[in-house]
Amino acid sequence: MSGADLDRVIELEPVLFGAGAWSRASYESELARSDRHYVVVETEPGLVVGYAGVALAPESTVMTIGVAPTHRRRGLARLMLAELIARARSVSAEAVFLEVRLHDEGAQALYRSFGFEALGVRRRYYQPEGADALVMRLPLERPHRRGLGPVGAEAIEE
């Protein structure tokens, strides 16, 4: 995602997230951070139909993921989530966390298909509507490599 994508992202935000939509300033702040990774899906140059982002850290967090209603059920969210998880792995994250609306069973099914596990509920997490959030976690395997060590040595962690 770049600044050039923001007009379309801000257009989609209230459609996808209602009263909890992020502002342009929020996205500009996110894009300015080196510990963030945002992606978009375009059907043609400049026509963003999906976007997603992750905060990169030892315990990474999916910040947002959304697909325009006209482009749902085509695997775009799956594609973007796979990219976010790959990016978290590339910085040796130990896990990826996210919050999802408790009533959004479709999104929860997507996350479970990647191996995310439910941890608990955050009451009234989404504001201003006060919707509950389900907290989910995907543990990531730590990368290993075969090393030249003592005879009989197993994998050495990087």
N, C-alpha and C positions, 0 to 999 in steps of 0.2 A: 504494500500500500504506500502511496505517496500523497503529497499534498494535492496533486492533481485529481485524485480520486475522491477527495472529501466532499465536493458538492453532491455527488451521487450517494455517498455513504450517509451524509446528513439528511438527504431526502428519504432514504430507506429507514433510518433509525426509528422515527415515530411509528412507521408502519409495522416494524418488527418488534419494537420494545415499548410502545405506548408512552405513558407518562414517564417511564424510567429511561427514555432515550438519552444518549450522551450528546453533549454539545460539540460544536466544531472546536472550541477551545480545548475540550477534553481530548479529542483526537489529535489535535496539534501537539499537545503536551506529550501524549503517548508516543507519537511518531518521532519526537525529538530525543527520546530516551534510547540509549545504546543497549539497554537490557530488555528491549521489547522487539518482537517480531510480528509484523502484520502482513497478511496476504489478501489479495482480492481475486475474484473470478470474474472475467469479462466475457460477454457473448460476442462483443465486437469492441474495437478500441474505444475506450472511454465509457462503455456501458457496463458498469459494475452491477452484478447480480448476486454477489455473495462476498462476504469479508469475514475475517477472523484474526484474532491476535492472542499472543501469549506473553506473559511476563517470565523472563528467563532467570532462574536462580536454582540453587540446589533442590528446592521444592518449587517447581514452576507452576504457574496458574493460568488457565485459559481465561482471558479477559472478556472476550466476546466471540460469538460466532452467529452469523445470520445469513439467511438466503431469502431473496425476494420471493414472495408468495407465488409468482408466475413461474418460478424455476425450481420449486421444491420437488422432492421425490425423484431427483435425477442423479443423486450421489455427490452433489457439490459439497454439502456439509462434511460428508465422509472424507472427501479429497482434502479439504482444508484442515480437518482435524488431524489427519495423517501427517500433513506437513507440519503442523504445530508440534505434534509429538516427536517427529523426527528432529525438529530444531531443538527441542528440549533435550533430547538424547545427545545431540551434537555438542552441547555444553555440559555434558555429564550430569544432568539433573537426576536426582534420585527418585522423583515422583512428579506427577502432574495432577494438580487439583483443579476443581471447578465447582461452581454453584449453578444449579439449574432449577427453574421454577418447579415446585413440588407437583403441580398439576400437569406438567409437560411430559407426558409419558412417551411421546415420540422421540424427543431429544434424549430422555433417559435410556431408551432402548438403543439408540445410536451409541451412547457412551458405554453402555454395558457390553455392546458388541466389540468394543476395543479393549475390554477388560477393566473398565472403571468399576470401582466398588463403592456402594453407599456407605457413608460414615455417620451421618446424622442430619438433623434438620435445623436450620436457622430460622426461627420464627420472625416474621415480618421483615425479612432481609431486604426485599426489593421495595424501594421507596420511589414515589410517594404512595403507591397503591397498597403497600403493606403485605405483599404476597410472601409466602414461605418459600425457602430455598432448600433443596437437597444438596448436601455437600458430598462430592464424590472424589475418589482418588485412584489414580493409576500408578502402581509402583513400576519403576523402570529398572530393568536389570543393569547392573554396572558392567561396563565393557571389560572384557578380559582379553589377554593375548598370551600366546605361548612365549615364554622367555627362555633365555639361556641361563639357567641357574644350576644349582647343585643337582647331581643325578637324582632322579625321582621327584624333582620339583614339579609341582602342578602349575596351573595358570598363575600368572603374576598380574595383579590389578594395575591398571594404568592410573 
